[in-house]
Amino acid sequence: MRIALVAVLAAGCAGDLENPQRFTDCPPGQVEQMFQAKCAGADGMGCHSANMPDAELDLVSPGVGERVKSLTSTNMCEGRALVEADPSATHLMVEKVEEDPTCGSRMPFGEQELSAKEIECVRRWTEDLATEASP
């Protein structure tokens, strides 16, 4: 009986450890947690918190993905969409965390820059949002 149970469990496994990065690269919820830590601050009073959403951009309340899909820049970036409808487009959400954005300042402003891995996770997150939004 135990052998059968082990065989069933092994057959249902998502894969082997030949590719362990699939478990560590951008797990679900990582970008939202990063926004909470880096954009709202530990005290919840950061630039893009629910309490004080600078540029009318709350990055920490539940549903941030759905919210940013329909938002455009309200100030320095001339009404550009934060997430373009085309998944392969350059999304303002990504551009703002990369070096030398075409408009405004690099985010998080006055704080530690995002690592290359964190930027890649934001890129994947926005591409996923754009794919959900595209017809």
N, C-alpha and C positions, 0 to 999 in steps of 0.2 A: 504494500500500500504506500509506504514512504517513497519508494522508488518511482512509482507512478506519479505521486504528488510533485516530486522534484522534477520529473520530466515535463509535467504540465506547466509548472512555474518557469522552467527554463525556456520552453517553447513560447511562452507569452512575454518573454523579456524583450524590451525595446531594441536590443542589440547587444553587441559585446563592447569591450572597452578598447577596440581598435581605434575608435574616434572619440576620445573622452571630451574633446572640446564641445561636442554638441550639448553637454550638460552645463558648461560654464560660459559659453559665449552668449551674452545678452539673454539671460533667462527672463521669462515673463514677469513683468512688474519692476524690472530693474530700472528702466528709464524713469518711471513714476517715482521710485524711491530716490533716485538721484536728484530729480527736480525738488523733492521734499527737502533733501539735505543741502543742496547747493543753491537753490533759488528761493527758498522760504526761510532758511536759517533755522537753527535749533529752537529759537524762541518764537517761530512762526511770524516774525516781523520782517522777513526778507523782502526783496523787491517784488517778487511775483507770488506772494502769499495770498491767501484768501482775504486776509485782513487789510492788506495794502497792495492791491494788484497794480503795480507800475505798468504804464502803457495799457491798462485795462486787461492785463494778462495774468490770470490766476493759473499757476502751473501745479497746484497742490490739491485742490478740491477734487473729490471723486468725479470721474468722467472727463479727465483732462484730454484724453485722446479725442473723444467726440467733440469737445469744446474747440480744440485748436484746428480741427478739420474745417471749421466754418469761419475762422477768424482771419482778419487781415491786420496788418500793421496800422496802428493809429497815429504814429508820429514819424520818426526819421526814415522810414523805409517806404514812403509814398504809397501806402495802401496795398502792398504786396501780400499775397496769401501766405500764411505761415506754413501751410502744407498745400502744395500745388495738386491739382487734379491728376496730373500725369506722374505716375510713380517714378519715372526716370528723370524727372525735372530736378533742378537744384532747389531744394526747399529752404525757405527763409529760416526755419527752425534749426536746420543744420548749419547754414551759412553763418548764423549769429554765434555759434560756438567754435567755429573754425578761425584760424588766423586771418586777419585782415578782411573782415566782412565788407561788402560793397556799400553798406549803409550802417550808420550808427556805430556803436562800440561792441567789441567782443564780449560775450557773456560767458560765465557770470561776471558782471562788471565789478571790478575791485576785489575779486576773489580768485582762488586757485583755478587755473584753466582746466578744462576737462582733458583727460588723457586721450590718447589716440583710440583706445578701446572704447572709452565712454562716448566719444564722438561717433565711432562706428555704430554703437548701439542706438544712438539718437537717429543716425541715418537709416538704419534698418526699421526702427520704430516709425519714422515718418513715411518711409516707403510702404510699409504695411498699411498705415492709415490712408495713404493715397490710393493704394490698391483697393481697399474697402470702399472708398468714395467714388472710384472711377466706374463709369457705366459699363 
